[in-house]
C-alpha cells in the first residue's frame, strides 16, 4: 500500500502548489478583512503539509498489505458513475432550472442512487439542501444564485 499513498500525496502536493500559486494572484487582504486569496492560500498550505505527512508515513513506516476490497466492485463503479452523471447534469441544468430545482433533483437522485432510501430523511435533506441553502445564501449572505425559467 505504499505506492498508492505516495502517488496520492504527490498529486495532492502538486494540486496544492497550483492552488497556492493561483491564490497569490488574488488580493490577500482587503479593507473589510480577508480577501479572496486568503482562504485558498491557507487551505492549500494546510493540505500540502498533510499530504507531506502522508508521503512521509507511506515511505518510512511499515507497509500495510493491500485490502481485498481496494478496487471497487461493479456496484461501486455504478455509484461513481452516478455521481459523475449527477455533477455533469447539475452543471448543465443550473442556469435553465435555477439553483433550487437543480439541487433538489441532484440530491434526490444521489440519495436514491447511493442507497439511502429512507423517504423522510431523503426528503428533508433534499429540501434543506435546495430551498434551505438557497434561503441562507440569498437572504442572509446576499449571494446571487440562479433562479431559472420558472422563477423558483
C-alpha positions as CSV (number, residue, x, y, z in Angstrom):
1,X,0.0,0.0,0.0
2,X,3.0,2.3,-0.1
3,X,2.8,3.2,-3.7
4,X,-0.9,4.4,-3.8
5,X,-0.4,6.6,-0.8
6,X,2.8,8.1,-2.3
7,X,1.1,8.8,-5.6
8,X,-1.9,10.4,-3.9
9,X,0.3,12.6,-1.7
10,X,2.4,13.8,-4.7
11,X,-0.7,14.6,-6.7
12,X,-2.2,16.5,-3.7
13,X,1.1,18.4,-3.2
14,X,1.1,19.4,-6.9
15,X,-2.5,20.4,-6.8
16,X,-1.9,22.5,-3.7
17,X,1.0,24.2,-5.3
18,X,-1.2,25.1,-8.3
19,X,-3.9,26.5,-6.0
20,X,-1.4,28.4,-3.9
21,X,0.1,30.0,-7.0
22,X,-3.3,30.9,-8.3
23,X,-4.4,32.3,-4.9
24,X,-1.4,34.7,-4.9
25,X,-2.9,36.3,-8.0
26,X,-5.9,37.4,-5.8
27,X,-5.9,40.0,-3.1
28,X,-4.8,38.5,0.2
29,X,-6.4,41.1,2.4
30,X,-8.9,43.9,1.9
31,X,-10.2,46.8,3.9
32,X,-13.1,44.6,5.1
33,X,-10.9,41.7,6.2
34,X,-9.5,38.6,4.4
35,X,-9.6,38.9,0.7
36,X,-10.4,36.3,-2.0
37,X,-6.9,34.9,-1.8
38,X,-6.7,34.4,1.9
39,X,-8.5,31.2,2.4
40,X,-7.3,29.4,-0.7
41,X,-3.8,30.1,0.2
42,X,-4.0,28.8,3.8
43,X,-6.2,25.8,2.9
44,X,-3.8,24.8,0.1
45,X,-0.8,25.2,2.5
46,X,-2.5,23.1,5.2
47,X,-3.5,20.3,2.7
48,X,0.1,20.3,1.3
49,X,1.5,19.9,4.8
50,X,-0.9,17.0,5.5
51,X,0.0,15.4,2.1
52,X,3.7,15.7,3.0
53,X,3.0,13.9,6.3
54,X,1.1,11.2,4.3
55,X,4.0,10.8,2.0
56,X,6.4,10.5,4.9
57,X,4.3,7.9,6.6
58,X,3.9,5.9,3.4
59,X,7.6,6.0,2.7
60,X,9.1,5.4,6.1
61,X,6.6,3.4,8.1
62,X,5.8,-0.3,7.8
63,X,3.7,-1.1,4.7
64,X,0.2,-2.5,5.2
65,X,-1.0,-5.2,2.8
66,X,-3.5,-4.1,0.2
67,X,-7.0,-4.9,1.4
68,X,-9.1,-7.3,-0.7
69,X,-11.7,-4.7,-1.4
70,X,-9.2,-2.0,-2.5
71,X,-10.6,-1.9,-6.1
72,X,-14.3,-1.1,-6.3
73,X,-16.9,-3.7,-7.2
74,X,-19.5,-3.3,-10.0
75,X,-21.8,-1.6,-7.6
76,X,-19.0,0.8,-6.7
77,X,-18.3,1.7,-10.3
78,X,-22.0,2.3,-10.9
79,X,-22.2,4.6,-7.9
80,X,-19.2,6.5,-9.0
81,X,-20.8,6.9,-12.5
82,X,-24.0,8.1,-10.9
83,X,-22.1,10.8,-9.0
84,X,-20.3,11.9,-12.2
85,X,-23.5,12.0,-14.1
86,X,-25.3,14.0,-11.4
87,X,-22.5,16.5,-11.2
88,X,-22.5,17.0,-15.0
89,X,-26.3,17.2,-15.2
90,X,-26.2,19.8,-12.4
91,X,-23.7,22.0,-14.3
92,X,-25.9,21.8,-17.4
93,X,-29.2,22.4,-15.6
94,X,-28.2,25.1,-13.1
95,X,-28.9,28.1,-15.4
96,X,-32.1,26.9,-17.0
97,X,-33.8,25.4,-13.9
98,X,-32.2,27.5,-11.2
99,X,-30.4,26.6,-8.0
100,X,-33.4,25.2,-6.0
101,X,-34.8,22.8,-8.6
102,X,-31.4,21.6,-9.8
103,X,-30.2,20.9,-6.2
104,X,-33.5,19.3,-5.3
105,X,-33.2,16.9,-8.2
106,X,-29.4,16.4,-7.7
107,X,-29.8,15.5,-4.0
108,X,-32.9,13.2,-4.6
109,X,-31.1,11.4,-7.4
110,X,-27.9,10.9,-5.4
111,X,-29.5,9.8,-2.2
112,X,-31.6,7.2,-4.1
113,X,-28.6,6.1,-6.3
114,X,-26.3,5.7,-3.3
115,X,-28.8,3.5,-1.5
116,X,-30.2,6.0,1.1
117,X,-33.9,5.2,0.7
118,X,-35.4,6.4,4.0
119,X,-38.1,8.6,2.4
120,X,-38.4,11.1,5.3
121,X,-34.7,11.7,5.7
122,X,-34.2,11.9,1.9
123,X,-36.9,14.5,1.6
124,X,-35.6,16.6,4.5
125,X,-32.0,16.5,3.2
126,X,-33.1,17.4,-0.3
127,X,-35.4,20.2,0.8
128,X,-32.8,21.6,3.2
129,X,-30.0,21.3,0.7
130,X,-32.1,23.1,-2.0
131,X,-34.6,25.5,-0.6
132,X,-32.9,25.9,2.8
133,X,-29.5,26.6,1.4
134,X,-31.0,28.9,-1.2
135,X,-32.7,30.9,1.6
136,X,-29.5,31.1,3.6
137,X,-27.3,32.2,0.7
138,X,-29.7,34.6,-0.9
139,X,-31.4,36.2,2.2
140,X,-28.7,36.1,4.8
141,X,-25.5,36.1,2.9
142,X,-26.8,38.2,-0.1
143,X,-25.2,35.8,-2.7
144,X,-26.8,35.8,-6.1
145,X,-27.9,32.3,-7.2
146,X,-29.5,31.3,-10.5
147,X,-33.3,31.5,-10.4
148,X,-34.2,29.7,-13.7
149,X,-37.0,29.9,-16.2
150,X,-39.8,29.1,-13.6
151,X,-38.8,31.9,-11.3
152,X,-38.2,29.3,-8.5
